[in-house]
Amino acid sequence: MVAVAARVLVGELVAELAPRLASLGFKKRAGEVFTCVLADDVLGWVGLNRGHSAGAVEINPVMGVRHQVVEQRVAEALGEKFHQYIPPTVSSPLGYLTGGRYKAWFVAAVDDAQSVAAEIAGVVEQVGLPFMRSNMGLNRLVESIQGGLTASREQGATRLPVALSAAGECAGARQVIETELDRLAGRDDPAANRFRQFAQGFRPLGPAD
């Protein structure tokens, strides 16, 4: 499949999906990302990962929850610019939420976009939104990070201490950081150095913040 054809198919899918997700409260963002407001400083998040498979565009929707205060503190500790909606704090491919295994949707022709968009929107409503709402609280957020619901181990390592401190577990947050620093001892790669920078800039976040 040539790149132009793939872009056309994705564009058609997004055009069909956007109004369906809007009816659920989601706002279209740049790229293939949609967010909704779940609570003050908590966003629900949908992203469309894509690839090519046997002449079709393969769509792997990802459901996420973004805690803005957590992400703000991570950005501050790293000395990075805060982004308004990327990345989600915790996330999971939609297929894993429906049946515990990878599931993708395929768009091989423009005529497929409507039915695929309707199916994805339906599963977002039935499965994705309950997942998002279940991760609004800090205690559940901590459990989800500990359970590996982050895009990478490195992402989880920076979010967990902030989430723990926000939940009032400052000693636990410090212990997580010390354990991770011990694990990275002797490493001099970008990921290890980035975590050291985070650890140096980390400031506990209490419930009153």
N, C-alpha and C positions, 0 to 999 in steps of 0.2 A: 504494500500500500504506500503510495507516495504521500509525503508530508502534507501537501495541500488537501488531499482527500480526507486525511485524518482530521485536519483542522475543521473542515466543513462538517464532518460528522459530529465532532465534539460540539461545535457551535450550534448545530441543530438540536442536539440533546440538551444543552444548557438552555437554549431558548424555550424548549418544551418543559424543562424541569423548573426553571425560575418561578413562573407563576404558581405552580403547584406547591413549591416550598414557601412562596410568599403567603399562601393561604394558611400555612402552618406557623407563620410569624417570622420566617427567615428573610434576611436581606442579602441580596447578591453583592459580593465583594469582588475585588480584582481576581483575575484568573478563574479557577473553578472552585471557589470557596463561597460558602453561605454561612451567615451567623444569625442567631436570634438572642434576644435578651431573656435570660432565665430568672435573674435577680440582679440586685445592685452589684455591679462588678463581676458578674458571672455570665458568660456567653455560652450558648449551645453552638456547635460547630459542625459543618458538613464540608468535606473536601472530596473532590473526585480525582483519585489517582487513575492514571490511564497507561495503557500499553497497546501493543499490536498482537493479534493472534489470528492466524489463518485468514488474512484479508479483512479482519474486522477490528474496530477499536474496542479494546477490553477496558471496562470501567470497574474500578474497585472503590466504592464509596467508603469513606472513613468518617466515623462519628466521633466527636470530641467535645470536651468541656474546657473552657478557658477561664481560669480564675485570674482576673486582671491584677489584683493586689499581689498575688504570688508572682506573676510574670513581671510586674513592675519591680519587685525587690530582686528578682534574679537578674534583670537587666542592669539595675543599679550596682549590684555586686560585681558584675562582669564589666562594668563601664561601657555598656552597649546602649544603643538607642532603643527605647521602648516601642514595640510595634503594637498597633491597636488590636490586631486579631490573629497574628501568627507568632508562634505555633499554639495549638491547643495544649493545655496542661496535661490532660490525659486523653487517650484516644484508642479506638479499636476499629478495625475493618468491619463494615456492616455485616458481612457474611459470618464472622465469628460470633456476632451477637444473635444471629438467627439460628445457627445450628452448630456452632463450635468448630467450624472449618471454613477454609477459604471459599468464597463465592464471588464470582464476577458476573457482570452483565455485558452483553456484546451488542454493538451497533455496527452492522455491516452495510447498511444503506440508509439513506435519508428517511425512508418510510418506516424504519425501525425506531426512530427517535421518540415518537409519541408513546408507543406502548412501553418502551424501556423506561422513559421518564415517569410514566404513571406507576409502573411497578416499583421503581426506586422510591418515589415519593410515598407510596403506600407503606413500604417497609420502614422508611424513616419515621413515619407517624406511629406505626405499631410497635417498633422496636427501638429505633434511634432516640426518639424523644424520651421514653422512659429511662433509657440508659443515661441520657444527659441529666435528667431531673434527679436521678439517684446519686449523681456525683456532685450535687450542689453544695452539700455540707462538707466541712473540713475533715471530719473523722473518716467519712467514706472516701474523700479525695486521698487522704493518706493511705488508706487500704488499697486503693486502686493503683497508686504509684508503687507501693510495695509489691503489688501483684504483677507488676511489669506492664501496666497499661500506659506506657509512654513510647514515643517514637524510637528511643534508643536508651541504653543504660546510662549514657552520659547525661541525657536530658533528665532522666529520673533522679540522678544523683544530685542535681542542682535544685530540682523542685521539692524533693522530699524534706530537706531541712527547713525550707521556708514554710511549707505546709504544716510541718510539725510545730514550729514555733508559733504560727498563727493559731494553732489549736491549743496553745498553752504548754506544749511539751518542749521547752527550750533545752533542757538537759538531753532529751532524746535527739534533738536537732544537732547539738554539738557532738554527740556520740556518733551519729551518722557521718558527719564530716570527718571526724578523726579516723573512723574505720575506713572511709574511702581514701583518705590521705595515706594511710598505712598500706592499703592495697596498691596504690599508685607509686609507692616508694621505688626509686630506681628508674622509673620511666621518664623519658624526656620527649614525648610525642605531643602534638598539639592538643589532643583531648586531655591528657594528664595535666599539661600546663594550664589549660583553660579552667580545669577544676580547681587547681591551686589558686588561680586568680579569684575564682568565686569564693573559695574558703577565706581568703584574705579580706575580701570585701563584704562578706556576709554580715548582716545585722539582724538579730532576732526580731521577729514580727509578733507582737503580742496581740491578744484579742481586742485591746482598746485601740489599736492602730487603724 
